[in-house]
Structure formats: C-alpha cells, structure tokens
Amino acid sequence: MIELELVGVRVELPANQPIVLLKEKQGDRYLPIWIGAVEATAIAFALQGVQTPRPLTHDLFVAVMGETGITLDAVHVTDLRDGTFFAELHLSQGEHSWVVSSRPSDAIALASRLDEVPIYGAENVLDEAGLEIDPDAEGDPNVDPDEELRQFRRFLESVTPEDFKD
C-alpha cells in the first residue's frame, strides 16, 4: 500500500462529474476517482470546515463511531475493476478490529472529518489509474509550475471515466 494525501475535489467538465483527487505522499502520481455529487459536497464541506445545521450522513457516522469508541484507523483504496474503485475502512475498538468494504468516496468523506486518518492506495490501482506529472520539471527554471498546473487542469477537464478502462 502507498500512502496518499487528499488534494481535494474537482469537477470534470463539460459533464460536471465530480472527482476526488489523491496524490502519492512520496511520489508524483495522482489518483482521480469519479464520485457522486453528494459525496463531493461532503468532502468539500469537511475540507473547508463547513458546519451544517444538521449532521450529514458522514457526520452522523463519525458521531456514532465516537459514541461507541470505534476508531477509523485507515482507508485503503484496494481495487479497480471494470472502471469501479473499491475501498476498505480499517476500524478498531480496543483489542478488536474490523475491515469493512466501502465506496472510496464514503471512506474519504469519513477520513476527511477525522484527524490524521491515513489513506492508502494499492500499487496495482495506482499503476492502472494513477497519473504522473513529470518529476524532472520540478525545480527546472525553464518550466513554469503554473503552466504545469494549467495543463493538469486541462487534462482533468477532458478526461472521462472511460479513459481508465482497458
């Protein structure tokens, strides 16, 4: 498993399809995962510190975990099959631990509400769906980092889920 960091939520145009974007902590690959609008909103709210008048589903789950003493230890993005990503919640309570299957969007929405929950991606998932930005361009005085970012954004705007199918 490779540790990832949550970069944020983006919208793929023109279809207005939300994407959660993860990046290797010790590497150059990005992992875009297409998600639903509700989950995108939940993740964006958590990242921006937005408090809703009533708890969203992910807030409710975090509250139940807190009341029962269950801890989310990690999120693992485990597989990519037929264009669908799979994830697991690694939970514990005292000496007991569980692994629960989850959609990556829900797992990331939970992790984004809690402090210091690591997110990991399976090597095969990153090999299949990860996007690499040229590491040699970093620090090169002839490469404009803003232009690199603009190019990456243009890529995100044009890529579709079908681009990641065999």
Backbone bond lengths (Angstrom), bond angles and torsions (degrees), N, CA, C in turn:
res aa  C-N    CA-C-N  psi(-1)  N-CA   C-N-CA  omega(-1)  CA-C   N-CA-C  phi
1 M - - - 1.454 - - 1.527 109.58 -
2 I 1.307 114.67 141.93 1.467 122.26 -179.04 1.526 107.91 -112.86
3 E 1.335 116.69 129.45 1.459 119.35 -179.51 1.519 110.08 -72.55
4 L 1.335 114.38 136.17 1.458 122.49 -178.40 1.522 109.45 -120.78
5 E 1.322 115.11 158.14 1.463 119.64 172.52 1.513 108.74 -119.40
6 L 1.301 115.95 147.56 1.452 122.17 179.37 1.523 108.56 -80.93
7 V 1.328 116.68 114.82 1.465 121.76 179.73 1.521 109.49 -82.79
8 G 1.324 116.79 -43.30 1.455 120.28 179.67 1.508 112.10 154.14
9 V 1.314 114.95 -167.81 1.452 122.84 179.67 1.521 107.70 -115.45
10 R 1.320 115.97 135.33 1.462 122.44 178.74 1.526 107.88 -127.55
11 V 1.316 115.90 167.85 1.457 120.99 175.76 1.507 108.39 -119.31
12 E 1.335 116.06 125.56 1.459 122.35 178.75 1.521 107.40 -82.94
13 L 1.337 115.60 124.60 1.460 121.06 -179.52 1.519 109.42 -101.82
14 P 1.276 122.35 154.43 1.459 128.02 3.11 1.526 114.05 -87.31
15 A 1.333 117.87 -1.51 1.470 120.39 -174.70 1.528 113.15 -77.17
16 N 1.330 118.07 -8.00 1.463 122.15 -177.08 1.523 112.32 56.60
17 Q 1.328 116.41 39.20 1.460 122.34 179.18 1.526 109.05 -92.47
18 P 1.343 117.79 119.71 1.470 119.93 179.69 1.532 112.07 -68.05
19 I 1.329 114.92 146.01 1.459 123.27 177.37 1.524 107.31 -130.67
20 V 1.334 116.86 133.18 1.458 119.87 167.86 1.525 105.19 -94.71
21 L 1.318 115.72 134.82 1.454 120.70 -174.78 1.522 109.55 -114.74
22 L 1.339 115.72 122.04 1.455 123.33 176.86 1.518 108.39 -112.75
23 K 1.341 117.53 154.60 1.465 122.01 178.76 1.515 108.90 -137.50
24 E 1.335 115.65 142.53 1.460 120.30 174.48 1.525 109.41 -58.05
25 K 1.321 117.24 135.07 1.464 119.79 176.41 1.523 111.23 -70.30
26 Q 1.320 116.72 -35.89 1.465 121.41 -177.82 1.523 110.41 -116.65
27 G 1.310 117.35 43.10 1.459 119.98 -178.50 1.508 111.27 -166.47
28 D 1.315 114.89 -170.70 1.464 120.68 -174.41 1.521 113.68 -114.59
29 R 1.331 116.96 2.02 1.461 118.56 -177.17 1.526 111.46 -87.24
30 Y 1.322 113.51 143.09 1.459 122.52 173.71 1.515 107.66 -110.04
31 L 1.321 116.58 148.20 1.455 121.47 178.22 1.527 108.72 -123.63
32 P 1.349 117.26 103.75 1.465 119.93 175.70 1.524 109.72 -87.81
33 I 1.327 116.68 132.97 1.462 121.84 178.23 1.527 107.45 -126.58
34 W 1.336 115.78 121.56 1.455 120.03 178.21 1.514 108.58 -72.84
35 I 1.343 115.93 133.50 1.463 121.48 -175.52 1.519 109.38 -135.39
36 G 1.321 115.35 172.21 1.458 120.82 177.99 1.526 111.76 -80.68
37 A 1.317 114.46 161.75 1.467 120.58 -178.40 1.525 112.49 -63.46
38 V 1.328 117.24 -37.99 1.473 120.53 -179.32 1.526 110.36 -64.30
39 E 1.337 116.32 -45.23 1.456 120.37 -179.94 1.527 110.93 -67.87
40 A 1.332 116.86 -37.81 1.473 120.89 176.96 1.521 110.32 -60.60
41 T 1.322 116.10 -43.67 1.465 120.49 178.12 1.525 110.47 -63.78
42 A 1.328 116.87 -42.64 1.470 120.71 -179.65 1.526 111.16 -61.94
43 I 1.331 116.76 -42.64 1.468 120.20 179.41 1.520 110.42 -68.31
44 A 1.325 117.04 -45.24 1.470 120.78 -179.74 1.528 110.67 -61.21
45 F 1.335 117.70 -42.98 1.461 120.88 178.08 1.527 110.73 -59.45
46 A 1.327 116.93 -44.94 1.471 120.51 -179.67 1.523 110.63 -62.76
47 L 1.330 117.35 -44.04 1.467 120.43 -179.07 1.524 112.12 -65.69
48 Q 1.322 116.25 -31.50 1.468 120.53 -178.90 1.522 112.47 -91.86
49 G 1.332 117.47 -3.12 1.458 120.46 179.86 1.518 114.10 72.48
50 V 1.326 117.58 23.99 1.463 121.95 -179.02 1.530 109.12 -75.33
51 Q 1.313 116.06 127.79 1.461 122.37 176.12 1.524 108.40 -103.02
52 T 1.328 117.02 123.38 1.460 120.61 178.49 1.529 109.45 -89.47
53 P 1.343 117.36 154.24 1.467 119.57 -179.50 1.535 112.73 -59.00
54 R 1.319 116.66 -35.29 1.456 122.26 177.69 1.527 107.39 -124.26
55 P 1.322 118.83 149.45 1.471 119.97 -176.40 1.527 112.47 -66.57
56 L 1.327 115.08 137.69 1.458 120.67 170.61 1.530 107.64 -75.73
57 T 1.316 116.98 168.53 1.462 121.08 -177.51 1.524 112.00 -54.62
58 H 1.333 117.47 -42.75 1.467 120.31 -178.83 1.526 110.88 -68.89
59 D 1.330 117.18 -34.83 1.468 120.89 175.81 1.535 109.96 -64.70
60 L 1.317 115.95 -40.40 1.459 121.16 179.00 1.528 110.37 -62.83
61 F 1.319 116.66 -44.15 1.467 120.79 179.44 1.527 110.64 -62.15
62 V 1.320 117.05 -41.98 1.470 121.06 178.00 1.527 110.13 -63.42
63 A 1.339 117.10 -40.08 1.467 120.74 179.03 1.529 110.91 -64.64
64 V 1.331 117.30 -42.57 1.465 121.27 178.51 1.529 109.61 -63.47
65 M 1.332 117.06 -43.29 1.466 119.75 177.10 1.522 110.44 -58.39
66 G 1.323 116.98 -43.86 1.455 121.02 -179.98 1.513 112.71 -62.68
67 E 1.323 116.85 -42.68 1.471 121.33 -179.29 1.525 112.20 -68.26
68 T 1.331 117.18 -29.37 1.461 120.60 -177.71 1.525 112.81 -97.69
69 G 1.329 117.00 -2.52 1.456 120.72 178.67 1.516 114.62 77.84
70 I 1.321 116.37 18.34 1.467 120.52 178.52 1.521 108.54 -88.40
71 T 1.331 115.85 137.38 1.461 122.52 -178.80 1.524 109.88 -114.42
72 L 1.305 116.54 136.69 1.465 121.08 170.82 1.516 106.26 -87.89
73 D 1.337 115.87 109.56 1.456 121.22 -176.11 1.524 113.05 -85.94
74 A 1.322 117.09 -32.26 1.462 120.54 -178.50 1.519 110.02 -168.23
75 V 1.310 114.12 158.52 1.462 123.15 171.50 1.517 106.44 -116.82
76 H 1.329 116.54 132.09 1.465 121.59 177.72 1.526 109.02 -120.16
77 V 1.335 117.69 121.99 1.455 122.14 169.64 1.528 104.27 -87.25
78 T 1.328 115.90 108.69 1.460 121.02 -164.68 1.516 116.48 -100.05
79 D 1.325 116.89 -26.97 1.460 117.42 -172.07 1.516 110.73 -158.12
80 L 1.323 113.82 161.56 1.460 123.42 174.32 1.521 105.58 -138.42
81 R 1.351 115.48 109.56 1.460 120.95 -178.82 1.519 110.01 -127.72
82 D 1.317 115.92 125.40 1.462 121.70 178.85 1.529 111.68 51.54
83 G 1.323 116.22 40.96 1.457 121.07 177.30 1.515 114.81 79.64
84 T 1.328 117.79 4.91 1.465 121.98 -179.17 1.527 108.95 -112.52
85 F 1.335 115.19 128.52 1.464 121.41 177.16 1.527 109.47 -85.79
86 F 1.338 115.59 148.24 1.458 122.80 177.70 1.523 108.62 -125.77
87 A 1.332 115.40 147.73 1.462 120.05 179.97 1.518 110.07 -141.23
88 E 1.326 114.69 169.71 1.459 122.48 176.56 1.519 109.44 -134.95
89 L 1.328 114.65 144.51 1.460 121.76 169.12 1.522 106.71 -97.33
90 H 1.318 117.58 128.14 1.461 122.06 175.43 1.532 106.40 -103.32
91 L 1.321 115.37 108.03 1.460 123.20 -173.17 1.519 110.52 -113.08
92 S 1.332 116.02 155.53 1.465 120.17 174.70 1.522 110.09 -149.59
93 Q 1.328 112.90 157.99 1.468 121.86 174.88 1.522 105.82 -151.54
94 G 1.313 115.22 105.35 1.459 118.69 -176.04 1.516 110.74 62.39
95 E 1.338 115.73 -123.88 1.463 120.78 -179.10 1.525 112.97 -86.56
96 H 1.316 117.53 -6.01 1.461 121.78 -176.61 1.522 109.97 -94.89
97 S 1.326 115.77 145.43 1.461 119.68 175.43 1.523 108.96 -141.47
98 W 1.330 114.80 152.45 1.455 122.22 -178.57 1.510 109.45 -138.57
99 V 1.318 114.82 153.28 1.459 121.83 169.89 1.527 105.78 -121.50
100 V 1.325 115.74 123.22 1.460 121.59 -176.52 1.523 108.83 -120.65
101 S 1.324 116.06 131.03 1.463 121.24 177.69 1.531 109.81 -66.52
102 S 1.326 115.60 143.33 1.456 120.39 -176.24 1.523 110.30 -152.64
103 R 1.314 115.46 157.69 1.454 118.61 167.15 1.533 106.07 -75.25
104 P 1.332 117.95 142.84 1.466 119.05 178.96 1.528 112.94 -56.37
105 S 1.319 117.10 -37.33 1.464 119.67 -178.18 1.524 111.76 -62.26
106 D 1.330 117.02 -42.68 1.468 120.20 178.22 1.519 111.17 -68.16
107 A 1.332 116.46 -41.88 1.466 120.28 179.54 1.525 110.78 -61.72
108 I 1.327 116.74 -43.27 1.469 121.10 -179.77 1.524 110.68 -69.56
109 A 1.338 117.04 -36.55 1.470 120.15 177.05 1.530 110.38 -62.27
110 L 1.330 117.27 -38.50 1.475 120.15 176.55 1.524 110.71 -67.95
111 A 1.323 116.44 -48.50 1.468 120.31 -178.35 1.523 111.50 -60.39
112 S 1.326 116.89 -34.44 1.470 120.10 -178.07 1.525 112.11 -69.59
113 R 1.326 117.10 -15.94 1.462 121.62 179.42 1.525 112.69 -93.68
114 L 1.304 116.81 -7.90 1.458 121.69 -175.95 1.520 110.01 -118.14
115 D 1.317 116.37 152.11 1.464 120.59 -179.79 1.522 111.02 -78.58
116 E 1.326 114.58 134.44 1.461 121.73 167.93 1.527 115.35 58.05
117 V 1.327 118.36 38.81 1.459 120.64 173.80 1.523 107.31 -93.22
118 P 1.337 117.19 114.31 1.462 118.53 -178.21 1.530 111.96 -73.20
119 I 1.320 114.21 147.74 1.462 121.81 176.00 1.527 106.49 -115.98
120 Y 1.326 115.81 130.58 1.460 121.26 -179.43 1.517 109.79 -122.18
121 G 1.317 115.67 150.69 1.452 121.50 174.62 1.513 109.92 -123.76
122 A 1.317 116.23 139.67 1.460 120.90 176.77 1.528 109.20 -67.32
123 E 1.309 115.48 142.70 1.468 121.30 -179.39 1.526 111.47 -54.82
124 N 1.344 116.84 -43.20 1.464 119.58 -178.32 1.534 112.05 -65.01
125 V 1.336 117.55 -31.69 1.468 120.98 177.52 1.529 109.41 -68.27
126 L 1.321 116.44 -45.17 1.463 119.85 179.11 1.529 111.22 -67.41
127 D 1.328 117.07 -35.17 1.460 119.64 177.06 1.522 111.12 -64.19
128 E 1.341 116.52 -37.89 1.454 120.60 -176.52 1.528 113.59 -82.38
129 A 1.326 117.09 -41.28 1.461 119.92 -171.71 1.522 114.04 -117.37
130 G 1.334 118.26 -5.94 1.454 120.69 -178.85 1.520 111.74 -71.64
131 L 1.312 115.32 146.89 1.461 122.42 178.06 1.511 107.97 -115.28
132 E 1.315 116.49 129.61 1.460 120.01 -178.02 1.520 110.71 -104.28
133 I 1.321 114.25 135.58 1.460 120.59 172.90 1.516 106.61 -102.16
134 D 1.300 117.20 137.66 1.459 123.25 -173.32 1.524 111.52 -54.50
135 P 1.362 118.30 111.18 1.467 120.70 -179.17 1.523 111.83 -69.40
136 D 1.335 118.21 -24.08 1.465 120.90 179.55 1.524 111.55 -69.33
137 A 1.324 116.32 -21.08 1.463 119.85 -179.12 1.524 111.22 -73.89
138 E 1.342 116.31 -23.16 1.460 120.67 -179.42 1.525 109.96 -67.06
139 G 1.303 116.21 124.35 1.453 120.87 178.60 1.518 113.76 83.23
140 D 1.306 118.24 -4.19 1.464 122.18 178.74 1.525 108.24 -77.38
141 P 1.344 118.67 120.93 1.463 119.93 -178.00 1.526 112.84 -65.68
142 N 1.341 117.18 -17.03 1.463 120.19 179.21 1.527 112.72 -87.84
143 V 1.344 117.13 -3.27 1.455 121.31 -178.97 1.521 108.54 -111.68
144 D 1.327 114.76 125.10 1.456 121.46 178.43 1.533 108.20 -85.50
145 P 1.362 118.99 112.95 1.465 120.19 -178.12 1.525 112.17 -61.19
146 D 1.338 116.81 -31.31 1.462 118.89 177.46 1.520 111.08 -66.24
147 E 1.337 116.64 -36.87 1.456 120.30 177.45 1.522 110.36 -67.63
148 E 1.338 117.71 -38.85 1.460 121.14 176.47 1.525 109.76 -59.19
149 L 1.331 117.05 -43.95 1.449 121.68 179.36 1.526 110.52 -64.95
150 R 1.323 117.49 -42.00 1.472 120.84 177.66 1.526 110.43 -61.46
151 Q 1.330 117.01 -41.92 1.464 120.22 178.91 1.527 110.56 -63.54
152 F 1.318 116.43 -41.24 1.457 119.99 179.38 1.525 110.21 -64.90
153 R 1.322 117.10 -41.72 1.468 120.36 177.47 1.523 111.17 -62.27
154 R 1.346 116.52 -40.79 1.473 119.76 177.49 1.530 109.45 -62.12
155 F 1.325 116.61 -39.38 1.457 119.88 177.50 1.528 109.93 -60.99
156 L 1.331 117.41 -48.08 1.463 120.60 -179.11 1.519 111.53 -61.59
157 E 1.326 116.56 -32.94 1.459 119.82 179.61 1.523 112.30 -72.14
158 S 1.326 117.48 -23.53 1.468 119.37 -175.69 1.527 113.90 -104.87
159 V 1.324 117.95 -17.73 1.462 120.57 -176.54 1.527 110.16 -75.95
160 T 1.321 116.31 147.39 1.459 121.76 178.21 1.526 108.72 -124.64
161 P 1.340 117.58 162.84 1.466 119.33 178.22 1.533 112.24 -58.01
162 E 1.325 117.08 -31.24 1.464 120.68 -179.58 1.533 111.57 -64.72
163 D 1.323 117.81 -23.12 1.466 121.56 178.93 1.529 112.02 -63.66
164 F 1.341 117.62 -18.56 1.459 120.65 -176.43 1.522 112.13 -102.48
165 K 1.321 117.39 5.49 1.464 120.55 176.48 1.508 109.46 -90.96
166 D 1.331 116.05 150.11 1.458 120.90 178.00 1.504 111.59 -71.87
